[in-house]
């Protein structure tokens, strides 16, 4: 029996009603967004200490914003893929609050696919934060001047979590509650190396399914590990869940 068959059998046996999708860079790679780790990752060309830390921003905010605007342009051209869309389809058909997406990604693709019950652990690249007032400001459009400024005149920084920074308490609390309450946890495209987010998976005590073409630090911790891509595995798993709900 294949791992996909095993996963579907578990879904049919347990008939989950509260589902959490915990997603990482792998789900967006198929939309054309490079992962930060592994061959071809964005980190290969840049030092994280220069571009993704508070210290790097303090040294050269212009350079950091140039890099982020390059990334924003790349992400803006990408589109949600079949995995993002399947998750949204499940959320739309189940009762409100039955499906939660907890993502480590900052690309906003889950939101663009239509997911609304969404926890963005690391922020969103299309938002900015005022350094003086702490206000969060939507910033979907291209930036012409670096660094961009708030209406109050203070500098804006990307509303993302940089290396050395803590995850927002509100996001951590929401993710923790959802994962602990879930009947089914589907982990998609994450290395399992980034903490504390990766440690959240250990909080789950129910059925867990990993989707990842490569073995990760989480593979052995999950009930079933499906060694394939997000777009190949997510739609049939969603179909299996919907079949049980409608039966």
C-alpha positions, 0 to 999 in steps of 0.5 A, spaced: 500 500 500 502 506 498 503 512 503 497 516 499 493 510 500 495 509 507 493 517 508 486 516 505 485 510 509 486 513 515 482 519 513 476 514 512 477 511 518 478 517 523 473 522 519 477 528 521 472 535 522 478 540 525 483 540 520 490 544 520 494 545 514 501 547 516 505 549 510 512 551 508 516 554 502 515 547 499 508 549 497 510 555 494 516 552 490 511 550 485 508 557 484 515 559 481 517 562 488 524 559 490 525 556 497 530 559 501 534 552 503 536 547 498 539 547 491 537 554 487 534 557 494 535 565 494 540 564 500 545 562 495 546 569 493 545 573 499 548 573 506 542 573 511 546 577 516 546 583 511 538 582 508 534 579 513 536 581 520 535 588 524 542 589 524 542 589 517 536 593 516 539 598 521 546 598 517 543 599 510 535 600 509 536 602 502 539 595 500 534 591 504 528 594 501 531 593 494 532 586 495 525 585 498 522 589 492 526 584 488 522 579 491 516 582 492 516 583 484 517 575 483 512 573 488 507 578 485 508 575 478 506 568 482 500 565 482 497 560 487 497 553 485 493 547 486 495 545 493 493 552 495 486 552 491 485 545 494 486 548 501 481 553 500 476 549 497 476 545 503 475 551 507 469 553 503 465 547 504 466 546 511 463 549 517 467 556 519 473 555 523 473 547 521 480 549 517 486 553 519 492 554 515 498 556 519 504 558 514 511 559 515 511 563 508 510 570 507 508 570 500 501 571 501 499 566 496 494 562 501 490 569 502 490 570 494 487 563 493 482 565 498 483 562 505 481 566 510 482 562 517 490 564 516 495 564 521 502 567 518 507 566 523 513 570 519 508 576 517 507 578 510 512 581 505 506 585 502 505 589 509 510 594 512 510 596 519 512 603 521 518 604 526 515 610 530 508 608 531 508 600 530 502 601 525 501 595 520 500 598 513 498 594 507 503 595 501 501 591 495 504 596 490 511 597 487 515 601 491 519 607 487 523 610 493 527 606 498 526 606 504 519 607 503 516 612 509 510 612 513 505 618 513 508 620 519 515 621 516 518 615 519 521 609 516 517 603 514 520 596 515 517 589 511 512 586 516 516 580 516 520 576 522 527 576 521 533 572 524 534 573 531 526 576 532 521 573 536 514 570 532 508 575 534 505 572 540 498 573 537 500 568 531 504 563 536 498 563 540 493 562 534 497 556 531 498 553 538 490 553 539 489 550 532 494 545 532 492 542 539 485 542 537 485 539 530 483 532 528 488 532 522 494 536 521 497 536 514 504 538 514 506 541 507 513 543 504 517 545 510 524 542 512 522 542 520 528 546 521 525 553 523 524 553 530 519 555 534 514 554 528 517 547 527 516 545 534 509 546 534 508 540 530 510 536 536 504 539 540 499 535 535 496 528 538 492 526 532 492 524 525 498 527 522 500 527 514 506 530 511 507 532 504 514 533 502 518 530 496 524 529 500 525 526 507 524 532 513 526 533 520 518 531 521 517 525 517 518 520 522 514 524 527 508 524 522 503 518 522 504 518 514 509 521 510 507 522 502 514 523 498 511 527 493 509 534 491 504 539 494 500 539 488 500 532 487 498 530 494 494 535 496 488 535 492 486 527 493 487 528 500 482 534 500 477 530 496 478 524 501 476 529 506 470 531 503 468 524 501 467 523 508 464 529 510 458 528 505 457 521 506 
